[in-house]
């Protein structure tokens, strides 16, 4: 049978099969379009007539056939593609196709930037061009098949300024998804900068768009709300319709009245402010207003959306994941449940009006921001599709909500949690636990969980002493003067690395951190005497929490020595897990990476690694993820969790990879540049991988 005859037969089979897979798919009619036929021609070159192929073609309208035009692949952040040229059978042959060097590190001379810089960016593909941002917010366009530089834009961020972290996770494009621009318009690339600017660039030239804001720039530090001088942007904006929407990254431990985490929407053509939304309710008529109790409660700051927003253009919705109010670890000036903080909030994209809010932590005292991008999926129950949104949290909790109402679709329950012993504090008496999926990661800790590389050695004895001296009464144990163990900790569970979702099989994948933190509170008047008694006691992460009676010190159950980071809790320390969202059950969980040299510690591969950087899933039944301290990009079998391929990168990669197909060749691309605060190997590499001979 000739290629055309096979193609025609495949189209017919897809037409028959598709209603069984996704009979309500909005893109169903597109399967017969010329674009989809061309895509099938490429995929049929790899596998002709296989049932798995037909299923993946059937959802190509959902899996966006060969592009990656959003940070999370699509507007809903599923991080899935139907591409399967690279698959479980041939991934072992994956080789570097090209490497681009950004030259970023040369710009750090004479500054402390290297200590804070993290190359966390994921490129987007528009047409044949990749657009990526560097830690200092330089935007670079490169040819997607060769890595050849097209242009570079440098916003001139002052790296001598005092930034908490120097990073950018990516850019966004208008029109959303890189669709065709209207007559007279041009492709626009938007970036938010760590010094509080929103910049619009011509996608073809890299020059600022003069009609947007002031010569291409909006100063977000002069926006609505008070005390906006501390606003930073570390995540890509969201683009929906003719609006570009930004949250913000704001410090939340310096004082109780940090800037509020206002979300803003601007017209993509003019830069005119369309609307703004403040997570700290200011209107007494707002039902959330009464949940902030105290004369200064509504002066509270933060509760900001610093991570990636998701949008649903068909329903005119933007999903905003908010963080903890300021300060993170003391809420005596903001008693109550503090609704809209630590919440997933659905806003009407065209107006900014709040549609619903779902709070994952009441009266946060643990820095439990929603750090992961919300994932928009179609959830199936009794054969009926329900538009849903999946929320992953630092606690290792996953909630599946109705996208239209915010109501849980899988069971959850309020459970009692410990009370606070800090004068002036009133911890909320219950917290919301998911029943399904069951909580992931580090959910309990005892002295028997103390760990050292060798049993009964001094490392393990030291770990046992540390654990024994602190207070721990299970998840949500409040901060204390004695010192409280947080298990999971604030960098535990599902962090900004996020989740990915396979719509063909209904499986959610995510990487997990198993890291415990230690929080100790000090009355402000005792700090000087504590320092005199022990100069090392307050070194490290100190939250001054100005305006409150206390100072906070944060540490972790680990130590750093000549071996690197030595964990003081039993492994695993990082895992990759698969959750069946049909019923909330765990399919598999495997270690992710390693933190010790396996040549010295043969068991290291079983222990996993602290990880920062997300995973993606493909129609080739592969999960691609780096993220770990050992600096490898890996491909896992999405059905079993088995590692099928790994490549030692020239620097560690704390970014999410992406994939696309051009000229019949599928590429996997990742930014490898390390992380200053984690002290992993740094660099300036953008690397593409492909199968040879394609």
N, C-alpha and C positions, 0 to 999 in steps of 0.2 A: 504494500500500500504506500503511495507517495506521500510526501510531507503535507501537501494541501489536503489530500483526502483524509489523512490522520487528524489534521487540524480541524477540518469540518466535522468529523466524527466526535472529536473531543468537545467541540462547542455544543453539539447536540447532547452529549452525555452530561456536560455541565448544566445545560438547561434543564435536564431531567433531574439531576442530582441536587441542584442548589436549593429547591424548596425544602428538601429534607434537612439540609444543614442550616438554612437561614431564610425561611420563607418570608420574613418581614424585612429583609435587608433592603435599605433604601437604594443601594447601588446595584440592585439585581439587573435592571435593564442595561446597565453599562457593560455587563459581561459580553454582550453581543456587539459592542462598539469596536471600531477599528483599533482604538488604543489597546483594548483588552486582547484583541486577536493578536496584535503585534507582541504583546507581553507573553501570550501563550506560545507563540512561535519560539521565543527564547527558552521558555521553560520546557517545552517539548523536546528541545535539543538535548536536554539532560535526561528526562524520564518521560516516556511516551506511554500513555494508557494506564499508569498505575493509579490505584484507588486513592492513595494518599495525595497524589498530584491533583486529582480532580477535586478533592476536598479543599486543598489549599487554593486552587484556582477559584473555587466557588466563593471564597471569602476574600478574593483579591481586592474587591471594592473596599473592604474593611482594612486590609493589610497593606494598602497603598503600594501597588506593584513594584516599584523599583526605586522610589525616592525616600528622602528623609528630610522633610521640609520644616519640621518642628523639633524643638529640643527633645521631646518625648516621642518622636516619629509622627504622631498625630496630635490633634488639638487636645485629646483626652489623655495623653501621656501613657498609652499602652506599651510603647517601646517594642512593638511587634511588627515584623514584615513577613509577607508570604514568600519572599525569595527563598529558593532552595537549591540554587546551583551549587553552593557550598552546603554539604549535608553530612550526615553521620558516616557515610561510606567513604567520603573523599577528603574530609577536613584535615586528615593527617598530612596532606600534601600542600597545605596552605603555606605560602611564602611571602616575604616582603615584596610589594610591588613598587613602592616609592616611599621616600622619606623627605619631609620638609622641615627645615630648622627655622624657628621663628626669630632667633637672635635676641630673645627676651632677656636672658641673664646679663648681657653686656650693658643693659640699661640700668642695672642695679648698683653699679659702682658708686661708692661713697655713701651708700644708704644702708639701712637695716632691712631692706626689702626681702632679701633672700631668706631671712629668718621667719618671715610671715607669708611668703609667696606660696601659692598652691595652684598648679595648672589643672583646673577641674573642668575645663571647657569641652563641650561636645559640639562638633560642627553641625551645621545644617546644609543641605544640598538644595540649590535652586538652579534649575537648568543643568548646566555642566560645571557649575562652580560651587566649591565648598567655602563657607564663611565661618570663621572661627575667631574667638577672642582670647587674648592672653591675660595673665594675672593683672597686668597694669592697664587693661582695657584697650590695648591696641587691637584693631579689627583687621583681619587679613583675609583676602580672597585668593584661593588657589584653584588651579585646574584639577578637576576631580579624577581625571584619568592619568595625569602625569605628576601632580604635585607642584607644577610650575606656578610661581607667584604671579598673580594678576595685579594686585594693588595692596597697599598697606595704609591704614589710617591710624594716626597716633593722636589721642586726645590731650596728651601732655599732662597726665596726672602727676602731681608732685609727690614723689615717693619718699620725700623727707617728712611728710605729714604723718601723724600718729594714727595709723589704721590698725584696727584689731586684727584683720586678716586682709591679705592682698590676693584677691581672686576674682574671677568672672567665669560663670558656668556656661555662658553662651550668648548668642544674639537671636533676634527674631526678624522675620521678614513680613513685609506687606506688599501685595495682598497676602493674607494668611495662607500658608501652605504653598506660596509661590505660584498661585494661579495667575491667569492672564491679567495684565494691567489694562485699565481703560485707556482709550485714545488720549494722548497728551500727558498721561501719567508715566512714571518710571518706577521700577522696582526700588523699594526702600528697605534698608537694613537698620534696625534699631538696637542700641546698646544702652544699658544703664551702667554708670561708672561708680567706682568706689568713693569718688569725691562728690557724689550727689547730683549727677547730671543725666539727662535723657537726651541722647544724640540720634538724629536721623541722617542716614547716609544714602547717597545714590548707589544702588547696588552694582552699577556698571563701572563707575569711576572711583568710588570710595570717597567722594567729596561730600561735605555736609550739604543738606538740602536747604537752600537759603530761605525758603518760604516756611520752613518748620521752626516754630519758636523764634529765637533770635539767632539768625544765621545758622540754623540747624540744631540749636541747643536749647533745652529747657533746664533752668536751674531749679531742681526739686527742693532745694533748701529754702526757697522763697515761696513754697506752696502753702496750701491751707493748713491751719493748725499752728500751734506755738512751738518755739524751741526746736525748729527743724534743722538747725545747723549741723546736727550729728547724723543726718541721713546718709546712708550708703546704699549702693545697689550691687548685689553680687550674683543675682540670677537673671536670666533673660526675661524681657517683658512678655506679656501675652498680647496677641493681636487678634481681634475679632471685629469683623466688619471694617469700618473706618476708624476704629479706636485702637490705641495702644495703651495697655493698662500695666501699671507698675505697683508693686508693694514696696517694701524697703527693709533694709537691714539696720537695726538700731541696737546699741548696747543696752543691756537691761539689768546691770548690777551696780552701776555707778551711783544712782540715786533713785528715789521713789518716783520723781516726776521727770523721767526721761521723755523725749519726744514721743507722741502717740504714733502708732503704726498705721497712719492714714494710707489708704489705697486710692490711687488716682487714675483717671482715664482721660486721655488727650486725643484730639482729632489728629489723625495721621498726616493730614495735608497742611494744617496751619499750626498745630501745636496748642491750640486753644483748649483750656480745661473744660471737659464735658461734665464731669462729676467727681466727687470724692466721697469716701466712706471711712468713718472713724470707728475702729473696733471698741473704743472706750465710749460708751453711750453718754451723750451730753444732754439729751432731751428727756425730761421727766416723763413724757408721754411714751417713751420707748419702753417696751416691756422688760428689756434687759437692765434698765436704769436702776431699778430697785435691788438688783443683785450685786451692786457695788455699794457697800455700806461704810459710812464714816465721813466726816466733814471734808476730808481730802481725797476720798476714794476716786472722784471723777477727774482729779488731777493726775492720776496714775498714767504712766506712759507705756510704751512698747506694745505688747500684744500684736506685734507686727507680722506681716506675711513676707518673710525673707526668702522663702523657697519658691519653687516653680508653681505658677497658677495653671489651672486647666480650664478650658472653655468648651461649651456646647453651642455652636453657632445656630443649629436648627431650633434650639429652645431658648436662645438669647440669654444664656446663663454663663457666668464666670464663677469658678469655685476657688475660694480663698482659704488656704490653710493658715490659721493664725498661731501665734506663739504665746509665751507666758507674759503676764504683766510685769512691770518693774516694781520693786526688785524681785528677781526670781524666787529667792528663798525665804522671804519674809513678807507676809500679807497682812500685817496688823493695821496698816493704813487703808487697806482695800478688802475689808471683811465681806463675806458673802461668797456666792459661787462664782462671781465674775464672768457672767455669760458673755459670749462672743470672743473672749480670750480662750486659747487652747481649744479652738473650735474649727470645724469646717463650715464655712459660711457660703451659701449660694446667693449671689447678687444678680439682679437683672442687668445684663451687660450694657444695654442701651441707656439705662437711667441711673444705675448704681443702687437701686432700691433693694433692700434685703428681702429675700424670698423665704429662706429658712436658715437655721443654725443648729449644728449638732456639736455639743461640747464633749470632748474626750477626757478632760481632766477638770474637776471642780476645784476652784481656788488653788491654783498651782503653786506648790512650794518646792518643786524639783527640777525646774527648767525643762519641762516636758513639752516643748514646742511640737506642733505637727511639722516635721521637717521634710517629709516625703511628699512629692507631687501626688495629688489625688488622681486616681485612675478611673476613667469612665468606661464602663463595660455594659454589655447586655447580659443580664442575669436571667437564667431560665428556671422557671418553676412550673411543674405540671404542664410542660410543653408551651408555656406562655413566656414571652420575653418581657422583661421589666428593665427599663433604663435604670442603671445603678451607678454608684460611685464607691470605690474602695478606698478606705483611709488606713494607712499604715502609720504606726506611732513608735516613738522611742521606747515605750514600755514593752514593745514586742506584741502589742495588741493590734488586731486587724478588724475593722468594722466594714460591713457591706450594707450600704444605705440605698434607699429609693432615691434616685436622682431628682425627682420632682418634689418630694416631701421631706427628705432627710430622715425618714423613719427606718429603723434597722430591718433588714431582710433576713438576717440570721440572728439567733437569740443572743441577748445581752442581759446582764442583771447588775443591779446596784448591790455592793457588798460593803460591810463595815470595814473601816481602816483605822489605824491607831490615831489617838489624839495627840496634839502638840503639848510639849512641856515648856515652851518658850513664853514668858509673860507677854501679854498683849496679842498673842497669836491665837487664832481659832481655826484649826484645820477642819476642812469639811468632813463630816462624819462618815460619808460613803464615797465610793468611786465606782465608775461604770466598767465592768469586766465583760469581755465577750465570752460567751460559752463556746461558740464555734465561729471562726477557727479558734482552737485553744491557744492561749498565750505562748509566744515564742521566745527563745533566748533565756537569759539568766533570770529566773523567777523566784529563787530562794538561795540562801547562803548560810552556812554554819561553819564552825571552826574546822570541821572535817573536810571542808572544801578548800582549805589552805593548800598551796602547791609550791613546790620547788622542783627544778629539773631532775634532782636525784632524791629519792625517798630518804627521809630522816636527815637531810643535810641542813646546813645553816639557813639556806634560803627558805625551806619549808618551816623551820622553827620561827624565823622572823615573820613569815606570813601568818602563822598561827597567833603570834603575839599581837599583830596588828588587828586581826579580825576580832580577837577576844576583847580588846579594849574599847570597841565601839558598840553602839546600840543598833540592833536590827530586829524588827518585828514584822518582817514581810514587806511586800511592795507597798509603797506610799507611807513608809515610816517617816515622819516629819523630821526636819533638821533639829539638832539639839546642842546644848553646851558640851555634852560628853563627846559628841561626834557620832554621826549617823551614817551607816552604810546604806547606799542606794543601790539596790540590785533588782532590776536593771538600773544603770546609771544614765546620766544625761547624754552620753554618746553611745548608749546601748541600743538594743532593739533595731528598729528600722529608722536609720537616720536619713539625711538628704539623698543618700544613694538611691532610695526609692524602690519601686517594684516594677515588674513587667508582667504582661498577661497574654497568654495564647488563647485567642477566641475560638480556634478550631476545637481544642480539647477542654476549654474551660479551666485551665490551670494558671494559677498565680505563682510567680517566682520572685524571691527576694533574698538579698544577703542580710545577715544578722550579725550584730556585734554583741559579744558576751563580756561586757566590761562593767565592773562595779566601781562606783564613786564613793567618796567619803566627804561629808559636809559637816563642818564644825562652826557653830555660831559663838561669837564673843561679844559681850557687852562693850560698847564703844570705849568706855572709860578704862577698860582693862588692857587695851591693845598694847600700849607702851610697856606696861609691866610684863606682859607675855613675851614681847620681843626681847626685853632685857634678860629675862630668865632663860630664854632659848632663842637665839638669833635665827635658827632655822625653822621655827615653828610656823611662821606666817609667810615663808617664801612660797613662790608659785602663784597660784590663782587666788587673788584676794579681791573680794567684792566689797567696796566701801559702803554701799547702800546709804548714801548721804540722805539725811532727813528722817532716818529711822534710828532706833536705839542700838543697833547692832552692826557688826562687821562679819562677813562670811568668808571662810576659807574652804577651798575645794581642792581635793586631791583624789587620787585613784589607787586602787589596790594593785599596784605595780611599782616597779622601780627601774631605774636605768643604770646600767653599769657597762663594762667593756664588752659585754655580749649583746648590748642593745637594750630593748625593753624586755624585762623579765616579769611575767605576769605572776600574781600571788594568789590567783584562784585557779581551780582545776580547768583544764581544757574541756571542750573546745572554746576558742576565743573568737572564732569567726566561722560562720557556716552559710551554706546556700541551701535554701529549702523550697520545696514545691507543695502548694496547697491546692487541693481540688475544691473549687468554689461551688460545685454542684451541691456538696454536702458539708464543706468546711473541714474535711479530713486532710491530714498530712500524708502526702504520697512518699516523700523521701526527704532526707536531710543529710548533707555531706560537709566535711571540712572545706573551707575556702582558704587556700594558700598556706603559708607557713611563716613563722617569725624567727626560727633558728635554722642554721645550716643543717640540712638533712645528713650531710657527710659527717657531722659531729654529733648530732642528735637524730638517730635513725627514725625515731617516732614522730619527728616534727611535722611530717605531712598529715598526721592524724589529728593534730592539735588545732589547725586553722590559724587564722591571723585576724587581728584588728583590720577592718577594711573600710575604706571610703571611696566610693565610686560605684555607679549602678551597673545593672545587667540588662541585656536585651535578649529577646527570643525570636527565632526565625522559623520559617516554614520548612527548613532543612532539619528540624527537630534538634536545634542547637541553641545553647545559651552561651553567649559571649560575655565575659566579665574579667576585669583585672582587679583593681581595688586594694589588693593585699600588699603587705610589706615586702614580699619577696620579689616584686617587680615583674611578674609574668602575666601575659594575656592568655586566658584559657578558653577552651570550648568544652562545654559539658553536654552530654546526651540529655536532652530535656525529659526523656522518659524514665531515666534511671539515676541521673546525677553522676554518671561515670565521666571522668576526665578523658577526652579523646585527643586533645592537642593542647600544647602549651608552648609559649615563645618567651624567651628572656628579653625583655625590653631594655633599651639603653638607659632608661630612668624609670622609676616606679610610676604607675599610672593610677591616679586617683580621680579619674574621669570615667564617664559612661562611654562605651564605644558606640558606633553607629554603622549602618551598612546600606548599600545601594547598588544598583546595577546600571551600567552604561555600556553601550556597544557590545552587548551580549556577555559582559564580564561583571561578576559580583565582587565588590570590594568590602572589606571590613576595616574601619579607620578608628584610631584611638590617639588621644593626646597623652604623651608620656613626659611629665615634667617634675614629678615628685611633690613633696609637701614640706614646707619649712618647719611648721610647728610639730609635725610628726617626725621630723628629722629623717625622712626617707630620701633616697637618691634623687637629686634634682637635675633637670635638663630642659630642653626646649624643642622636643621632637613631636611632630605629627606624622604618624606612620600608617600606611595603607597596606593591607594584605589581600592576596588573591591567589587563585589556583594557577599554576604555570600552564602555558600553552593556550590560554583562552584569548 
